[in-house]
Amino acid sequence: MNPSNDSCAVFRHLHESGCFVMPNPWDVGSARVLEQLGFPALATTSAGLAWSLGRKDNGVSRNETIAHLRSIAAAVDVPINADFESGFATKPSDIARNVKIATTTGIAGLSIEDSTKDESAPLFEFALAVERISAARRAIDESGTGMLLTARSEGFIVGRPDLAETIRRLNAYAEAGADCLYAPGLSTTQDVAAVVNAVAPKPVNVLVSSDFTTVAELANMGVRRISVGGALARAAWGSFLYAASEIAEHGTFARLAAGIPFPVLNRRFTPRG
């Protein structure tokens, strides 16, 4: 197998038992630090990438995202899962084309959302949403990479928090070929447990962006994978904004004392290999 296939095999193995945390870097530096901290896999974040470029979430093009995936996958040795947003397309055939391009970047998996970015109709119609996952599945299978496909149902973060509909969609996506299922925005352990039980034995990814739960609690509920989306990027931006605002508003520098010492950061970024 080539290195990409090896990474895909490792990533698939992580989903077979237990529970692992897959945090979300937004650039090469944050990816390398997370790898150094011992996380077994990482996932990109569309929001974190967009903010690093001075844009809103979903403001990055397909080609820019593809280039970002190549750089992150090349920077670390652990598997990378791609936040591939809504596939940068609507039609299933276009989803397949874009996923095929993504399979050449060295990533080990990717996720496809069912959100439209249209506030009046925020979710793709059910049949079309399922067809889009089927198209992504075919593209991955044709690539021969063994990449893992995650299907995301976005109802809870686009103003349609319907648990029954979310579960209906996730089960349909599983039948269409998704390897892992993901409903971002679940904020109670009761809802998480309902999803895990409803789609079993398929593995479930849970997004944690606050302290509503713990790794141990989610593991006990049968959650296989935990990610944090843009939360680490928000934490980094929070520290930056608090310190910069203090300087701008008060002319003082107290918050700079919380920064990591220069030599410590330099040691994190010594040349690899």
C-alpha positions as CSV (number, residue, x, y, z in Angstrom):
1,M,0.0,0.0,0.0
2,N,1.1,3.6,-0.6
3,P,1.3,6.0,2.4
4,S,-2.2,7.3,1.7
5,N,-3.7,3.8,1.8
6,D,-1.8,3.1,5.0
7,S,-3.3,6.2,6.6
8,C,-6.8,5.2,5.5
9,A,-6.3,1.7,7.0
10,V,-5.1,3.2,10.3
11,F,-8.1,5.6,10.3
12,R,-10.6,2.8,9.7
13,H,-9.1,0.7,12.5
14,L,-9.7,3.6,14.9
15,H,-13.4,3.3,14.2
16,E,-13.6,-0.4,15.0
17,S,-13.7,-0.2,18.8
18,G,-13.2,2.2,21.7
19,C,-13.5,6.0,21.5
20,F,-10.9,8.5,20.3
21,V,-10.7,12.3,20.2
22,M,-9.9,13.8,16.8
23,P,-9.3,17.6,17.4
24,N,-9.4,20.2,14.6
25,P,-6.3,22.2,13.6
26,W,-6.7,25.1,11.2
27,D,-3.1,25.3,9.9
28,V,0.1,23.3,9.7
29,G,1.4,24.6,13.0
30,S,-1.7,23.7,15.0
31,A,-1.7,20.3,13.3
32,R,1.8,19.5,14.3
33,V,1.3,20.6,17.9
34,L,-1.8,18.4,18.1
35,E,0.1,15.5,16.7
36,Q,2.8,16.0,19.3
37,L,0.2,15.9,22.0
38,G,-0.6,12.3,21.0
39,F,-3.9,12.5,19.3
40,P,-4.3,9.6,16.9
41,A,-6.1,11.5,14.1
42,L,-6.9,15.0,13.3
43,A,-9.7,16.7,11.3
44,T,-9.7,20.0,9.4
45,T,-12.2,22.7,10.3
46,S,-13.8,24.9,7.6
47,A,-14.4,27.6,10.1
48,G,-10.9,27.7,11.5
49,L,-9.4,27.7,7.9
50,A,-11.8,30.5,6.9
51,W,-11.0,32.7,9.9
52,S,-7.2,32.2,9.3
53,L,-7.8,33.7,5.9
54,G,-9.9,36.6,7.2
55,R,-13.2,35.2,5.9
56,K,-16.5,33.8,7.3
57,D,-17.1,30.1,7.6
58,N,-17.9,28.6,4.2
59,G,-16.0,31.4,2.5
60,V,-13.2,29.2,1.2
61,S,-13.4,27.7,-2.3
62,R,-13.0,24.1,-3.3
63,N,-9.6,24.6,-4.8
64,E,-8.4,26.5,-1.7
65,T,-9.7,23.7,0.5
66,I,-8.0,21.0,-1.7
67,A,-4.7,22.9,-1.3
68,H,-5.2,23.1,2.4
69,L,-5.9,19.4,2.7
70,R,-2.7,18.6,0.8
71,S,-0.6,20.8,3.2
72,I,-2.1,19.4,6.4
73,A,-1.9,15.8,5.2
74,A,1.8,16.3,4.3
75,A,2.6,18.0,7.5
76,V,1.8,15.2,9.9
77,D,1.9,11.4,10.1
78,V,-1.5,10.8,11.7
79,P,-4.6,10.3,9.6
80,I,-6.5,13.5,8.5
81,N,-10.3,13.7,8.1
82,A,-11.5,16.5,5.9
83,D,-14.3,18.9,6.7
84,F,-15.5,18.9,3.0
85,E,-18.5,21.1,3.8
86,S,-21.4,20.3,1.5
87,G,-19.1,18.9,-1.1
88,F,-18.8,22.3,-2.9
89,A,-21.7,21.3,-5.1
90,T,-25.4,20.4,-5.2
91,K,-25.7,17.8,-7.9
92,P,-24.6,14.2,-7.0
93,S,-22.4,14.1,-10.1
94,D,-20.6,17.2,-9.0
95,I,-20.2,15.8,-5.5
96,A,-18.6,12.7,-7.0
97,R,-16.2,14.8,-9.1
98,N,-15.1,16.9,-6.1
99,V,-14.7,13.9,-3.8
100,K,-12.6,12.2,-6.4
101,I,-10.2,15.2,-6.4
102,A,-10.1,15.1,-2.6
103,T,-9.0,11.5,-2.6
104,T,-5.8,12.6,-4.2
105,T,-4.7,14.8,-1.3
106,G,-3.5,12.2,1.2
107,I,-6.4,12.5,3.6
108,A,-7.8,9.4,5.2
109,G,-11.5,10.5,5.3
110,L,-13.9,13.2,4.6
111,S,-17.4,14.4,5.6
112,I,-20.3,15.6,3.5
113,E,-23.0,17.8,4.9
114,D,-26.7,18.0,4.0
115,S,-26.9,21.7,4.6
116,T,-27.7,24.1,1.7
117,K,-26.6,27.4,3.2
118,D,-30.1,28.7,2.2
119,E,-31.9,30.0,5.3
120,S,-35.3,29.4,3.8
121,A,-34.5,25.8,3.1
122,P,-31.4,24.9,5.1
123,L,-31.3,21.1,4.4
124,F,-31.2,19.4,1.1
125,E,-34.4,17.6,0.2
126,F,-34.2,14.0,1.7
127,A,-33.9,12.0,-1.5
128,L,-31.3,14.4,-3.0
129,A,-29.3,14.3,0.3
130,V,-29.2,10.5,0.1
131,E,-28.1,10.6,-3.5
132,R,-25.3,13.0,-2.7
133,I,-23.9,10.5,-0.1
134,S,-24.3,7.6,-2.6
135,A,-22.3,9.7,-5.1
136,A,-19.5,10.3,-2.6
137,R,-19.4,6.6,-1.8
138,R,-19.0,5.7,-5.4
139,A,-16.2,8.2,-5.9
140,I,-14.3,6.9,-2.9
141,D,-14.7,3.3,-4.0
142,E,-13.6,4.1,-7.5
143,S,-10.5,5.8,-6.1
144,G,-9.3,2.6,-4.4
145,T,-8.0,4.5,-1.5
146,G,-10.2,3.0,1.2
147,M,-11.0,6.5,2.5
148,L,-13.6,6.7,5.3
149,L,-16.9,8.5,4.4
150,T,-18.7,10.5,7.2
151,A,-22.2,11.7,6.5
152,R,-23.4,14.8,8.5
153,S,-27.0,15.8,9.1
154,E,-27.0,19.5,10.0
155,G,-30.5,20.1,11.3
156,F,-29.4,21.0,14.9
157,I,-27.1,23.8,13.7
158,V,-29.3,25.2,10.9
159,G,-32.4,25.8,12.8
160,R,-34.1,22.4,12.3
161,P,-33.4,20.6,15.6
162,D,-35.7,17.6,14.9
163,L,-34.1,14.5,16.5
164,A,-36.4,12.0,14.7
165,E,-35.7,13.6,11.3
166,T,-32.0,13.7,12.1
167,I,-32.0,10.0,12.9
168,R,-34.0,9.2,9.7
169,R,-31.4,11.0,7.6
170,L,-28.4,9.4,9.4
171,N,-29.9,5.9,8.9
172,A,-30.5,6.6,5.2
173,Y,-27.0,7.9,4.8
174,A,-25.7,4.7,6.4
175,E,-27.6,2.7,3.9
176,A,-26.2,4.9,1.1
177,G,-22.7,4.0,2.1
178,A,-21.6,6.3,4.9
179,D,-19.0,4.7,7.2
180,C,-19.5,7.1,10.1
181,L,-22.4,9.3,11.1
182,Y,-22.4,12.8,12.5
183,A,-25.1,15.2,13.8
184,P,-23.3,18.3,14.9
185,G,-25.1,20.5,17.4
186,L,-26.4,17.8,19.8
187,S,-26.0,19.4,23.2
188,T,-27.5,16.9,25.6
189,T,-26.3,13.4,26.5
190,Q,-29.9,12.2,26.0
191,D,-29.8,13.2,22.3
192,V,-26.4,11.8,21.8
193,A,-27.4,8.4,23.3
194,A,-30.5,8.4,21.1
195,V,-28.5,8.8,17.9
196,V,-25.8,6.3,19.0
197,N,-28.5,3.7,19.7
198,A,-30.5,4.4,16.6
199,V,-27.7,4.0,14.1
200,A,-25.8,1.2,15.8
201,P,-23.5,-0.6,14.9
202,K,-22.3,2.3,12.7
203,P,-19.8,4.5,14.5
204,V,-20.9,8.0,15.6
205,N,-18.9,11.2,15.7
206,V,-20.0,13.8,18.3
207,L,-19.0,17.4,18.2
208,V,-18.1,18.9,21.5
209,S,-17.7,22.7,21.6
210,S,-18.6,23.3,25.3
211,D,-18.2,21.4,28.6
212,F,-21.6,19.7,28.5
213,T,-19.9,16.3,28.7
214,T,-16.6,14.4,29.0
215,V,-14.6,12.0,26.9
216,A,-15.3,9.2,29.5
217,E,-19.0,9.9,29.5
218,L,-19.3,9.8,25.7
219,A,-17.2,6.6,25.5
220,N,-19.5,4.9,28.0
221,M,-22.4,5.9,25.8
222,G,-20.8,4.1,22.8
223,V,-19.6,7.2,20.9
224,R,-16.7,6.2,18.7
225,R,-15.2,9.5,17.7
226,I,-15.1,13.0,19.2
227,S,-14.2,16.2,17.4
228,V,-14.3,19.9,18.4
229,G,-14.9,21.7,15.1
230,G,-13.8,25.3,15.3
231,A,-13.6,25.4,19.1
232,L,-9.8,25.3,19.4
233,A,-9.6,28.0,16.8
234,R,-12.1,30.1,18.8
235,A,-10.1,29.5,21.9
236,A,-7.0,30.7,20.2
237,W,-8.7,33.8,18.7
238,G,-10.2,34.5,22.2
239,S,-6.8,34.8,23.8
240,F,-5.6,36.9,20.9
241,L,-8.5,39.3,21.0
242,Y,-8.5,39.6,24.8
243,A,-4.8,40.6,24.7
244,A,-5.1,42.9,21.7
245,S,-8.2,44.6,23.0
246,E,-6.4,45.3,26.3
247,I,-3.6,47.0,24.5
248,A,-6.0,49.0,22.2
249,E,-8.5,50.0,25.0
250,H,-6.3,50.4,28.0
251,G,-2.7,50.7,26.8
252,T,-1.6,47.9,29.1
253,F,0.0,44.5,28.4
254,A,-1.0,42.3,31.3
255,R,-2.6,39.5,29.2
256,L,0.6,39.0,27.2
257,A,1.9,37.3,30.3
258,A,-0.3,34.3,29.6
259,G,1.5,33.7,26.3
260,I,3.6,30.5,25.9
261,P,7.3,31.3,26.2
262,F,9.2,31.8,23.0
263,P,11.7,28.9,23.4
264,V,8.8,26.5,24.2
265,L,7.1,27.3,20.9
266,N,10.3,27.2,19.0
267,R,10.9,23.7,20.3
268,R,7.5,22.7,19.0
269,F,8.4,23.7,15.5
270,T,11.9,22.2,15.1
271,P,12.4,20.5,11.6
272,R,10.8,17.1,11.3
273,G,12.6,13.9,10.6
